[in-house]
């Protein structure tokens, strides 16, 4: 039996698929791609995945990122057309377009909902990160425009329960953003990667952050409390290198089984776990436990995400340049 075995291939796109995401309970999958399409997959009565395509007139260019709200009632999609669209679930359980978040000057690369569902973050090639507040179903107000990055911002990700945001950039840094009475500020800058940081993801408890880069390394950062203050600082506690031979585009830290998955331009999916025996408080060790070569034939693998379904924590979702979304079962 293969460690990482293919469960099914989800068709629907006719160009590169940039991202595929589960909703919060694993009952739906949303994907987006260079064909400007957003597909929402659900299971029919026979347990087979089927898909609906959201209104294709909404975005005029590549859709780069999608995200479900924590309550699964909304989807946000960000596009190279410089907008972020908001879609709301209607009475027929279909998602319909209700609002557009506008203000970025260039391609919007990533969108993410906070754990409370009350905030949305977006980031762009215009070097900025925007934070939006959900005022009502179709009313979103921009709270803050954060402009400390010096280059294209590739990804935003929220802490699993606190209102702390991280952003990853072409300027090789990760920034940590916090809120002081609606005044958002850069609380920390994480430096160590020597090329573009493509993606970041927190672990379930939010005290560790994984980042992946064009420099072909995976870094693990840990949050340490600063004695005598309420502040905290992030420090690099592990560097995993030699596992990917091309840029690493995506990382997912399972909130259910604590395993780490990565993928990238070398067509590999890699899975790691913490090696507790060889780890110290300020120096963690990880071991490779599974690999899949040519997961998307010989194409780049653009995104990976662990299942959010408590009944099926060992499922993995990937999206690639071969126009496919794939569902995998990881056998430990």
Legacy VTK file of the C-alpha trace (Angstrom):
# vtk DataFile Version 3.0
C-alpha trace
ASCII
DATASET POLYDATA
POINTS 332 float
0.000 0.000 0.000
1.305 3.412 -0.932
1.802 5.837 1.927
0.051 8.558 -0.098
-2.631 6.978 -2.276
-4.901 8.715 -4.746
-8.588 8.682 -3.769
-10.053 10.679 -6.642
-9.337 13.331 -9.263
-11.699 16.313 -9.212
-12.221 17.698 -12.708
-13.768 21.070 -13.443
-10.930 23.338 -14.526
-9.434 23.692 -17.999
-6.284 25.563 -16.982
-3.858 25.647 -14.029
-5.536 25.233 -10.638
-3.963 27.633 -8.177
-5.639 26.610 -4.962
-8.071 24.104 -3.447
-9.555 24.525 0.031
-11.799 22.533 2.347
-14.586 24.219 4.242
-14.413 24.043 8.046
-15.927 20.547 8.375
-14.638 18.896 5.205
-18.029 18.645 3.496
-17.183 21.037 0.638
-14.126 21.834 -1.468
-13.573 25.093 -3.343
-10.953 25.545 -6.074
-9.849 28.378 -8.345
-7.615 28.755 -11.342
-6.159 30.486 -14.360
-9.392 29.760 -16.267
-11.119 32.391 -14.032
-13.347 29.623 -12.679
-14.312 28.900 -9.091
-15.585 25.351 -8.549
-17.421 24.173 -5.438
-17.411 20.399 -4.962
-19.855 18.473 -2.786
-20.749 14.814 -2.417
-23.916 13.442 -4.001
-26.109 10.750 -2.421
-23.762 8.054 -3.743
-20.721 9.632 -2.124
-19.347 10.850 -5.471
-17.936 14.358 -5.727
-19.822 16.689 -8.081
-19.200 20.367 -8.705
-20.946 23.650 -9.400
-19.205 26.606 -11.009
-19.745 30.047 -9.494
-20.745 32.955 -11.747
-17.915 33.208 -14.278
-18.695 36.851 -15.118
-17.556 38.130 -11.706
-13.774 37.886 -12.160
-12.173 39.022 -15.414
-8.749 37.442 -14.804
-7.111 34.483 -13.020
-8.592 33.637 -9.609
-5.592 33.095 -7.346
-7.052 32.293 -3.934
-10.293 31.182 -2.281
-11.378 30.814 1.340
-14.495 29.656 3.163
-15.679 31.665 6.158
-15.512 29.691 9.442
-19.311 29.200 9.445
-19.157 28.083 5.768
-21.837 30.614 4.794
-19.435 32.670 2.675
-16.615 32.188 0.192
-14.076 34.903 -0.604
-12.152 34.795 -3.899
-9.203 36.988 -4.852
-8.186 37.668 -8.417
-5.562 39.132 -10.707
-8.311 41.614 -11.699
-7.389 43.403 -8.398
-10.697 42.583 -6.676
-11.865 40.174 -4.003
-15.384 38.807 -4.434
-17.644 37.679 -1.599
-20.134 34.878 -2.207
-22.970 33.975 0.162
-24.787 30.662 0.507
-28.435 31.025 -0.553
-31.532 29.008 0.360
-30.637 26.388 -2.253
-27.191 25.922 -0.641
-25.523 27.506 -3.687
-23.085 30.399 -3.383
-24.065 33.661 -5.040
-22.049 36.830 -5.564
-22.952 39.611 -3.107
-20.024 42.037 -2.793
-16.688 43.134 -4.198
-13.777 44.362 -2.071
-11.908 46.936 -4.124
-8.859 49.073 -3.451
-5.785 47.051 -4.362
-3.887 48.498 -7.331
-2.673 45.145 -8.710
-3.345 41.422 -8.588
-4.782 40.172 -5.286
-2.723 37.108 -4.376
-4.423 35.775 -1.260
-7.516 36.099 0.913
-8.208 34.730 4.402
-10.984 34.910 7.037
-10.164 35.366 10.712
-11.215 32.614 13.129
-14.123 34.734 14.378
-15.332 35.303 10.823
-15.525 39.033 11.480
-12.380 40.021 9.552
-11.064 39.351 6.054
-7.451 39.944 5.016
-6.221 40.407 1.448
-2.755 40.995 -0.012
-1.458 42.054 -3.376
1.380 42.645 -5.793
0.932 46.304 -4.823
2.941 45.392 -1.636
0.003 46.030 0.698
-2.090 43.996 3.124
-5.680 45.117 3.681
-7.865 44.190 6.628
-11.625 44.355 6.169
-14.366 44.180 8.780
-17.589 42.324 8.081
-20.291 44.881 8.904
-23.240 42.930 7.532
-23.870 40.155 5.028
-22.826 42.302 2.083
-21.141 45.227 3.812
-17.363 45.189 4.296
-15.361 48.130 5.611
-11.613 48.540 5.192
-10.099 48.864 8.679
-6.448 49.130 7.756
-3.989 49.239 4.865
-0.608 47.852 5.922
2.305 48.859 3.723
5.479 47.692 5.479
6.365 44.986 2.926
8.745 46.243 0.245
7.638 43.782 -2.473
4.717 41.694 -3.732
2.817 40.042 -0.830
2.125 36.392 -1.665
-0.058 35.148 1.176
-1.997 36.088 4.299
-2.980 33.663 7.067
-4.783 34.143 10.373
-3.902 32.627 13.736
-6.254 29.702 14.560
-8.068 31.585 17.337
-6.470 34.990 18.043
-6.829 38.014 15.793
-3.204 37.860 14.692
-2.364 37.968 10.992
0.794 36.860 9.202
1.841 37.784 5.668
4.514 36.285 3.405
6.299 38.254 0.715
8.616 38.444 -2.275
10.791 40.602 0.029
11.855 37.305 1.743
10.165 38.197 5.048
7.118 37.218 7.054
5.356 39.903 9.030
3.157 39.444 12.073
0.322 41.937 12.463
-1.615 42.711 15.626
-4.460 44.990 16.499
-4.401 47.701 19.143
-7.977 49.041 19.364
-8.517 48.782 15.606
-5.070 50.196 14.926
-3.182 47.399 13.165
0.603 47.398 13.433
3.566 45.180 12.559
4.457 43.361 15.793
7.279 41.240 14.392
9.290 40.610 11.222
10.545 37.070 10.623
13.791 36.989 8.663
15.709 33.899 7.584
14.500 32.883 4.137
16.801 34.054 1.343
14.154 34.184 -1.373
10.396 34.676 -1.818
8.236 33.278 0.982
5.321 31.630 -0.813
3.169 30.336 2.011
2.694 30.076 5.776
0.478 28.027 8.086
-0.015 27.818 11.849
-0.229 24.630 13.857
-3.452 23.889 15.776
-2.339 25.648 18.949
-0.999 28.720 17.150
2.411 28.715 18.856
4.240 27.356 15.800
4.285 28.688 12.248
5.591 26.897 9.158
6.841 28.843 6.130
7.982 27.682 2.688
10.046 29.506 0.139
11.624 29.831 -3.264
14.860 29.007 -1.402
13.579 25.384 -1.212
13.512 25.315 2.591
10.785 24.885 5.171
11.206 26.974 8.304
9.467 26.459 11.612
9.008 29.492 13.846
7.992 29.439 17.494
6.322 32.112 19.573
8.170 32.943 22.793
6.766 35.235 25.470
9.006 38.198 26.291
9.548 38.158 30.055
8.027 41.003 32.004
5.849 42.140 29.090
2.674 41.112 27.308
4.616 40.954 24.049
5.932 37.880 22.263
8.629 37.262 19.662
8.838 34.629 16.943
12.113 32.754 16.549
13.268 30.208 13.980
13.473 26.794 15.684
13.945 24.492 12.670
15.050 24.602 9.030
14.147 21.623 6.833
16.256 21.527 3.690
17.111 19.007 0.994
13.569 17.650 0.676
12.465 19.738 -2.316
14.610 20.516 -5.363
12.483 23.383 -6.690
10.560 26.228 -5.004
8.065 25.123 -2.349
4.698 26.742 -3.020
2.409 25.533 -0.271
2.385 24.217 3.282
-0.423 22.837 5.437
-0.243 22.028 9.126
-3.020 19.630 10.059
-5.201 20.923 12.880
-6.279 17.308 13.554
-3.200 15.057 13.314
-0.424 17.688 13.652
1.354 16.484 10.490
2.966 18.951 8.080
2.482 18.687 4.302
4.391 20.581 1.595
4.391 20.681 -2.202
6.009 22.643 -4.981
7.686 22.962 -8.332
9.443 19.577 -8.116
6.074 17.736 -8.377
6.555 16.211 -4.920
4.198 16.036 -1.957
6.145 15.637 1.301
4.790 14.867 4.764
6.646 15.488 8.021
6.014 15.001 11.704
7.656 16.402 14.802
10.462 14.188 16.094
9.787 14.733 19.784
12.710 12.620 21.012
15.221 14.852 19.251
13.507 18.185 19.870
14.288 20.839 22.468
12.248 23.867 23.444
14.187 26.185 21.135
15.328 23.631 18.538
12.750 21.352 16.964
13.454 18.310 14.830
11.142 16.958 12.129
11.238 13.696 10.214
9.994 12.910 6.719
7.334 10.186 6.947
5.822 10.072 3.439
6.508 11.280 -0.112
4.657 11.241 -3.413
6.527 11.926 -6.651
4.718 13.325 -9.712
1.559 13.879 -7.701
0.221 15.938 -10.608
1.999 14.099 -13.444
5.029 16.285 -14.215
3.385 19.571 -13.282
3.944 22.047 -10.465
1.813 21.371 -7.403
0.480 24.741 -6.305
-1.441 24.028 -3.131
-1.850 21.429 -0.425
-4.331 21.289 2.465
-5.085 18.743 5.160
-8.659 17.642 5.738
-10.772 19.524 8.274
-13.119 16.534 8.717
-12.630 15.005 12.181
-13.816 11.634 10.823
-11.217 11.692 8.018
-8.201 13.643 9.270
-5.744 11.839 6.974
-7.153 13.135 3.687
-5.077 15.607 1.698
-6.145 18.005 -1.036
-3.800 19.238 -3.783
-4.094 21.459 -6.865
-1.731 21.587 -9.811
-0.705 22.935 -13.186
-2.228 19.801 -14.786
-5.698 21.442 -14.385
-6.651 18.965 -11.650
-7.604 18.928 -7.998
-6.670 15.655 -6.317
-7.780 13.986 -3.118
-5.288 11.699 -1.346
-5.401 9.316 1.597
-2.283 9.282 3.754
-1.651 5.917 5.412
0.376 6.215 8.600
LINES 1 333
332 0 1 2 3 4 5 6 7 8 9 10 11 12 13 14 15 16 17 18 19 20 21 22 23 24 25 26 27 28 29 30 31 32 33 34 35 36 37 38 39 40 41 42 43 44 45 46 47 48 49 50 51 52 53 54 55 56 57 58 59 60 61 62 63 64 65 66 67 68 69 70 71 72 73 74 75 76 77 78 79 80 81 82 83 84 85 86 87 88 89 90 91 92 93 94 95 96 97 98 99 100 101 102 103 104 105 106 107 108 109 110 111 112 113 114 115 116 117 118 119 120 121 122 123 124 125 126 127 128 129 130 131 132 133 134 135 136 137 138 139 140 141 142 143 144 145 146 147 148 149 150 151 152 153 154 155 156 157 158 159 160 161 162 163 164 165 166 167 168 169 170 171 172 173 174 175 176 177 178 179 180 181 182 183 184 185 186 187 188 189 190 191 192 193 194 195 196 197 198 199 200 201 202 203 204 205 206 207 208 209 210 211 212 213 214 215 216 217 218 219 220 221 222 223 224 225 226 227 228 229 230 231 232 233 234 235 236 237 238 239 240 241 242 243 244 245 246 247 248 249 250 251 252 253 254 255 256 257 258 259 260 261 262 263 264 265 266 267 268 269 270 271 272 273 274 275 276 277 278 279 280 281 282 283 284 285 286 287 288 289 290 291 292 293 294 295 296 297 298 299 300 301 302 303 304 305 306 307 308 309 310 311 312 313 314 315 316 317 318 319 320 321 322 323 324 325 326 327 328 329 330 331
